[in-house]
Every structure is written in structure tokens, then in C-alpha cells.
Amino acid sequence: MKETPFPVGTVLENKFRLEKLVGMGAAGVVYLGYDLFLQRHVAIKVLRTNAMHNRDHIKKFRQEAITMATIKHLNVVQIFSFGEKDGYYYFVMEYIAGQTLEVFLQDFYQSDDKFLSLDVAIGLISQICSGLSAVHNKGIAHRDVKPGNVLISKEDYHIALTDFGLTSLTSSYDDHKYVEGTPLYLAPERIKSGKEHLEFANLSDIYAVGCVFYEMLSGQPPYYSNNVVQLLSKHLSSPVPSILEKRPELPIYVERIINKAMAKNPENRYQSCKEFKKDLLNARMPQSKIQRKQQMVLVFDDGKTGAKINDFFSQLGAIIEVALIRDYKNGIDLAFSEKPDAIIVIERSDFSLLELCSILSELKIPIYLFIGDGSSSKVFIYRELGVEGIYSSTLDIDKMGKQIINKIL
């Protein structure tokens, strides 16, 4: 058995106890840990012994931690701490109770008589796109998007991107004599190497997402060969295998979307993960907004304040439909599928209001907030995210309601 940096039971920083080894790679190992202060599980990644004397490995390991620390998003694993003990470097990150998408797909496709449903695949890919959008918006490319670097919660299929070891914060990359990344998901321009600009690096991530989407729906990557040179050659010149030949029951638009995401020329791909996700959701639910015969207001609250808001709009008759939502994840899904005319969010302690507004801002739909402190220093940030109105008292419901009516009717 390969040497592990720390024995189980070791305590880091006087608060992170290592409970068990859960993963081991060429350069690092991952432990399940427990935060003794906050009483929650964490994941702890430690640089392996054989990488300790390689300064490039240490630099990349630290860069991975820095990259993860710059991104705050539901679909990106959060990092809590970085440190060194007894010559070993490590970082502490969010623990996702589940498995990698790679293991999830392997387990699912052990049976030959079933395929992952299109709706589940779209839900997972949409989350990957959301996480990557947050990464790209920071001027970062992941550069190793694959099922093994995506975590999926066993409870609610929540997705979180991880393993940012090949990322870069620069606007261009140095020349390489070899190809970095995983051959099954490498974009043609990555294989050609040479100097790679950040714009194309982002588009290379999109190509990889297209490969992952194909694999979700078929059970195997679009290209495969035991010979790495032949595999890379397929990425460079072979047409994308038809997903409809493997699953003829799928809508035609699925093949169109995969082909666009995996276009050989980066300029012919989706130019952002946001565009990719939007096309996918619109293709799946093109009539969701047209079929609604009345305006819709989505309210992230089913408590007393939500009830008062519902009462206000009920007085108008059937002009405006109100949907009260308690679970914010379900609310996000409903917002993207139904595209309501306005969104109202009541501040609660079980989610980040700023994070939620950041996600919802992609819809370009008016957002109205009830926050505890109307003079909060975050008000400016909310405004930057396109929030239309901010209120600090439920007594403002009439005022807010009239503002919404004037906006959407």
C-alpha cells in the first residue's frame, strides 16, 4: 500500500480530525475529516510524499487552493483553510456527501437495459454549466473538466466542481511540450498545444462539458481507444458520434447541442457556459412561458411574509399567479424552467441571499428583496446584480406590490 501522509486520527490546526482515507492519486490523497469546532464533516486534500520535493507540484497544489478560494458558488466546492504540517501541504474543503459523477455513471450503467433520463442529464449538466460560469467569470479556466472532477450529492443530485489543479489565473498559458488534462475530454486546440489564450481555454472547458453530456446519455465518452495517440486523433478529426444512433428516442435538439458544444473549431462552439445552459433549457422547455395565460410572481418564502404577499396579489383576482417556495434549490429550478415575470426573496438564515441573487440574475428577471437591514452594506452589490427593489419591513408589501404591477402589467 502506498504511503499516506498522516495516520487516521491526526488533528490539523487543533480542530480538523482525520477520520478516514477516501481517495488516493498520484500527487495527493483525500481524507474525510471532522471540524471539531463547527461540528461538521470536511474533506482534506494532502500533497503526497513523492510530490514533496517537486516545487512545480507544490506550486500547482497551492494554486489549486487559491483558485478554489476565489470562487463562491453553489456548484463549486468551497475551500476553508490551507496549511502545512510536518512538511506536508494540505487544504480543507467542503465535504459533499456522495460520490464523483464518474462513479455515479459507472454504477448506473452497470445494467445494460437502461439509460440516464434526459431530464436528469440536463439537470446535472445545467449545474455544471452554472459552476463553470462562475469559474470563467473570475478569469479562470478549469482545464480538466471530467466526471471524476465533479461531485454529486447522493441526496438531491446537487453538483459541485472540484480539482482545480490545472487552472490558471493568467490571460495566456506558457508553451507546453506535452498535453495536460484527461485525453477522453480534451478539446482539439488543447491537443495541438502551443500558446493557449484564456478565451479558448474557456471554450475548451465547454468542449469537455459536451463530452460529459454525451457520456451521461450514452454511458460512454464520445471517443475511446486504448491507444492514446489514436484517441487524441479522434478528437482532432473524427466527427462527433451520433447520440441518436445510440438513443433514437431522444429529441433531435440533443444531437444539435452536443455537436455545437464539441465543434472542432472553438469559434463555432457555445461562447459561454451560460449560452450552453440557456440553449439546453430553452430547447427542453420552449413553451413554458407561452403556455402561461397570466403573469407569475415567484416568492422564495412560504411563511407569514409569503402569505401576506400572496394575499396582496390575490386581491387583484386572477391577474397574477403567485408561487410560494420554501426550498431555495427547488425555487431556482422553477425560476429557470418557468421564467416568472418577477421574483421576490425573503431573507432567511438557511441560504446566502447574495449567492441566490447572483444565480437568479442570469435570468434577467426583476428581483425584489426583503432584508433585515435596509441600510446593509451589501445593498450596492444587490443593485449591481440587477435587484429592482430592496425592502426592510413587511409593511412595504403594498409599495413593493405596486412597483411589481407597474413593471410587469
Stockholm file with secondary structure:
# STOCKHOLM 1.0

chainA/1-409         MKETPFPVGTVLENKFRLEKLVGMGAAGVVYLGYDLFLQRHVAIKVLRTNAMHNRDHIKKFRQEAITMATIKHLNVVQIFSFGEKDGYYYFVMEYIAGQTLEVFLQDFYQSDDKFLSLDVAIGLISQICSGLSAVHNKGIAHRDVKPGNVLISKEDYHIALTDFGLTSLTSSYDDHKYVEGTPLYLAPERIKSGKEHLEFANLSDIYAVGCVFYEMLSGQPPYYSNNVVQLLSKHLSSPVPSILEKRPELPIYVERIINKAMAKNPENRYQSCKEFKKDLLNARMPQSKIQRKQQMVLVFDDGKTGAKINDFFSQLGAIIEVALIRDYKNGIDLAFSEKPDAIIVIERSDFSLLELCSILSELKIPIYLFIGDGSSSKVFIYRELGVEGIYSSTLDIDKMGKQIINKIL
#=GR chainA/1-409 SS CCCCSSCTTCEETTTEEEEEEEEECSSEEEEEEEETTTTEEEEEEEECGGGTTCHHHHHHHHHHHHHHHTCCCTTBCCEEEEEEETTEEEEEEECCSEEEHHHHHHHHTTSTTCCCCHHHHHHHHHHHHHHHHHHHHTTCBCSCCSGGGEEEETTTCCEEECCCTTCBCSSBCCCCSSCCSCGGGCCHHHHHCSCCBHHHHHHHHHHHHHHHHHHHHHSSCSCCCSSHHHHHHHHHHSCCCCHHHHCTTSCHHHHHHHHHHTCSSGGGSCSSHHHHHHHHHHHHSTTTTTTCCSEEEEEECCSHHHHHHHHHHHTTCSSEEEEECSSHHHHHHHHHHHCCSEEEEECCTTSCHHHHHHHHGGGTCCEEEECSCTTCTTHHHHHHTTEEEEESCGGGHHHHHHHHHHHHC
#=GC SS_cons         CCCCSSCTTCEETTTEEEEEEEEECSSEEEEEEEETTTTEEEEEEEECGGGTTCHHHHHHHHHHHHHHHTCCCTTBCCEEEEEEETTEEEEEEECCSEEEHHHHHHHHTTSTTCCCCHHHHHHHHHHHHHHHHHHHHTTCBCSCCSGGGEEEETTTCCEEECCCTTCBCSSBCCCCSSCCSCGGGCCHHHHHCSCCBHHHHHHHHHHHHHHHHHHHHHSSCSCCCSSHHHHHHHHHHSCCCCHHHHCTTSCHHHHHHHHHHTCSSGGGSCSSHHHHHHHHHHHHSTTTTTTCCSEEEEEECCSHHHHHHHHHHHTTCSSEEEEECSSHHHHHHHHHHHCCSEEEEECCTTSCHHHHHHHHGGGTCCEEEECSCTTCTTHHHHHHTTEEEEESCGGGHHHHHHHHHHHHC
//
